[in-house]
Amino acid sequence: MVLVSTIIGFYLGAVESERSILTDPWLLINTILGTAFVAGGAGVLNHYLERDLDSQMKRTMKRPIPSGRIKPNTARRFGIFISGMGVIYLLSAVNKPTAVVAFATLFLYLIVYTPLKMKTTWNTLIGAIPGALPTLGGWLAASGNIESGGWILFGILFLWQIPHFFAIAWLYRHDYGRVGFKMLPVTDPSMRKTSAFSVLFCALLVLCTTFLHLNGIAGKVFMWGSLLLGVTFFALAIDASRGWTEVRARRLLRGSIIYLPLLLIILVIDQSLL
């Protein structure tokens, strides 16, 4: 998902700069490689930081560190190495703004968001910021400047994450509650707040995607296609809010996972017709 959102950002950044991604395909490849290293390193370091908590949850107890397949110090060194290498790679092979965004993503994810999971239910909203930053990284890699389209993409990814992660949090609420993670579905047994946030952010997501067309960045094919996707996602959130069950939560989760790749496909089709 990180790489998909980076590609979306790069693609639209290139369009806004009136250049084709085929003009310099190595720029896109370098952006993807550097971002993959940073994202992978962030994941490894998250495993390291939460290794004791992971060992207490059924969902995560078989991860490499809790299961004993990887030693903690080995994971820590490897995570620092590949994430650092990713930032340096982006700095040398892409540009400075993209590298800065990658470093900011690492910092916000590991130093800010990860500890907040034990302290406040607002952690999901705060964690959605580093989750949405790869779109800006992709945009900056292609254009070198952040414009309105980049911020719209950031908004799309930010809004998309809320119902996505609330569905995950509900499915694993017992695990999260066992270790003390302050996820909203854990502290909201009635699920009224969770449902309200999920429906609200899906509605805002539908609105945000239309801004790409209103700003002249995307055409009518994207507008109608994104509306269809967004309304479907919105309907899944409403369905879940009617009464959270495993079937409805998994349906919402699958819908969120399918949403982003399809959005990219529709965007590519739209641009090819302009």
Buried (B, 14 or more C-beta within 10 A) or exposed (E): BBBBBBBBBBBBBBBBBEBEBEEEEEBBEBBBBBBBBBBBBBBBBBBBBBBEBBBEBEEBEEBBBBEEEBEBEEBBEBBBEBBBBBBBBBBEBBBEBBBBBBBBBBEBBBEBBBEBBEEEBEBBBBBBBBBBBBBBBBBBBBBBEBBEBBBBBBBBBBBBBBBBBBBBBBBBBEBBBBBEBBBBBBBBEEBEBBBEBBBBBBBBBBEBBBBBBEEEBBBEBBBBBBBEBBEBBBBBBBBBBEEBEEEBBBBBBEBBEEBBEBBBEBBBEBBEEE
